[in-house]
């Protein structure tokens, strides 16, 4: 019985791969890809909810002139399922997330905002301790008392 999926292709003896011309693509060529919505969003035009995990045929392109630590940033274009309004978002490798650009608004950003607020408060607290030597001294004394009293 023959193989159902052929893994080897036949190359004639006179085949020369260097004679194949290189593909010439536009600088910012768009590819069609199949992807899932990375977050819950709502269309700005018709108000349709698009849930995380909804599958779309999207156009993908490189964002020219911007990368993060050598990581390419991609932009995706999808269409709203109800009104066919174009929605665009791009990758955000700095925050390991996606950033919405146009056509929709993100839903359920409360957790993200709460994390950012907590981080800001922590940074302010650390900055205050670094700039105020009395606070630093009080913290050290408190830690030494806890260490001695706990044993």
N, C-alpha and C positions, 0 to 999 in steps of 0.2 A: 504494500500500500504506500502511496506517496504522501509526503508531508502536506498538511493542510496549509500551513503558513511557510512560505519559502523564505529562508533567512539569507541564502546566498544568491547573488545576482551574477549573471554571466557577463564577463567583460571580454571583448574580442582581443586577440593578441596585439593588434595594432592600436589599441586604445591608449591615448596620452592625456592624462588629466590636466596638464598644463595648457592644453589647447582650448579648454573650456573658458569662455570669457567670464570675468567676475560680474556678479549681479550689481547693477547700479540702482540704488534706492535713494529716495529723497532724504535729505538731512533729518527731517522730522516726520518719518514715515509712520502712519497709523496702522496698527494691526487690529484685527477683529479677534476678540477673546471671549470666552464664556466665563463669567464670574458670578459670585454671590454678593449681594449687598453686604458691606462690612459692618453696617450699623443700622438702627432704626432711623428712618427719616420721613419727612412729610413734604410733599410737593408744594412749592410756594404758589403755583398757579391754581390748581384745582383742590388742594387739601388732601389728596390721596395719601394714605399711610403706606409706606414701603417698608416691610419688615426685614430684619436681619436674616440673611439666608435665602432671600428671594433671588432666583437665577435670572441673569440678564445676558444678552449678547452685547458686549461693550466694545468701544474703540479705545485702544490703549496707545499712548504716545509718551516719549521721553519729555520731561520738562527741561527745556533748553537753559543752560547756564546756571543750573542749581543742582547741587548734590550735597549730601551730608556725610562727611568723613569718607568720601569716595564711593558712597552708596548712591546709586541712581535713584532719582525720584520720578515716578510715573504718574500720569494724569489719565483718568478714565472718564469716558462719556457714556451715560446710559440714558434711556428714555423712560419717562413716567408711564406706567401701565395704563392709566386712564386717558390722559390728555396729550401724550407723546411729547411733552415738554422735555428739553434736554437738561440733564442733571450732570454736573461734573464734580469730581473729587480727586484728590491726589494723595499719594502715600506720604506719611510723616515719620521717617525712620528715627527722628530724634525722640519722639514720644511713643514709638512703636504703635502707631495708630494711623488713622486716615483723617484728612482735613477736607471738609466740604467747601467747595468754591462757589457754585452757583446753582440755582434751580430748586434747591430744597433746604430744609433746616433739620439739624440733628435732633433727635428726641432723647430723653433720658440722659441728659448731661449732668444731672445732679451729683452722681458719684464722682465724676471727673472734677467738677467744680469743688466738691468737698475735699478731695485729695489735694488739689492745688492750694486751697485755703489752709489746710493743715500744714502743708509744706512751707507756705509763706510765714505762718505763725512760728513754726520751728526755726526758720531762718532768722526771723526777727528776735526770737529768744536767744539764739546763739550769738547774734550780733550784739545784743544788749549785754550779754555776759562777757563777751570779748572786750567791749568798750568800757564797761564799768568794773573796776577792780574789786570794789566792795562786794558786789554780787558774786564774783568769782570766789572770793575768800569765804563768804557765807556758805556757798555750795560745797567747797572743800571741807569746811568744818562739819557741815551736816553729814557729809559722806563718811568722814572719819568717825563721827559719833555712832553712825549706823553700823559701821564695820566693827567697832570696839564693843558696842552693846549687844550685837547679835551673837557673839561667841559664847 
